[in-house]
């Protein structure tokens, strides 16, 4: 049983022990749109776990695939060997990516995928005879995981605070997608494409021939759900092309259906050179991450006289059989459910229902794209983040799981959400907003 001593032994992420002892929410079951707590309460999952259980919890086909694979072969290394499902899964991913993003490398998390992508970007330029192209550029509000690379390019100073010094030769774009407070834009803001020009302005400080890559989340997720302004990504793409800089989209959240297309790049209409993914890739049933590169990047590594170059990078669990089996089954489930079209339909009601909170107490902005949503609350004077945390807790007491980053409530439900569940989530938030101080 969970005695205080047992509880002490587990240091939860993002906490030190003192905070942990406060009262963690303990879950023991999950099915469809719902979690069950250890004390038997049913909780409507407004976060798809942590932006990851896109097809809903407990999908039978995925569970069966994992079981069958575990029975057949638990593990094989990916160093000079592999197994057929790894190739089949990579191919299946390539089938649903836009453009020529057709070459997949497997990692085990979003953080590993990001670090892999950053390493690949540098290696790509080196392979093409430009070893001086090493600078990596991130952006304010960006979240790219907890590895040294991802942390270095991240735009969350709070996350970096305790761990410096981080990677050298990293710069950050200072703008965010916020067009303005109180914008209440539905979907993508019309204003703000020019913000991308900050990248061009950076060239006055850093010679463009020293810049390897720019990494952004096409829709900022953990930083508070910020959809890109119309025309913004096109402008960023154009500047990168002009200077031979690789563009990396971190699609750890937006990949695998969240925006109503397999990848966000498809909906947003701009193709990056490299995509990182994780989370929804296996419906979160087994940890996995991936890096998908386009033909240009692939050729950069492989077009030399030696053919495929040796790149000393890989993980013990790259292409783990259980993860590949889960991933392949996940894509089948997406097809069976016609999940992306279904998501696009649900996203319409999602937008309308979310924006109906405009004018409610404390609400200063509402943002949405696909099945992502954010409701930004006015911080309580002298207590930033408290109001957001209190609303989060009130929702949980009413059986709804949401998240808050400070005073911004963020939402990312399983894509199988029904209309009544959309209504329930926003009704519960509305009631909490009436009560919270
Ligand atoms: N990139 C993005 C955009 C993410 O949202 C996350 C996780 N929230 C990561 C990277 C890191 O993924 P992981 O936690 O699986 O390492």
Boltz pocket constraint, residues with backbone or C-beta under 6 A from the ligand:
constraints:
  - pocket:
      binder: B
      contacts: [[A, 50], [A, 108], [A, 109], [A, 110], [A, 111], [A, 112], [A, 114], [A, 143], [A, 144], [A, 145], [A, 146], [A, 217], [A, 221], [A, 222], [A, 250], [A, 251], [A, 252], [A, 253], [A, 278], [A, 279], [A, 288]]
      max_distance: 6.0
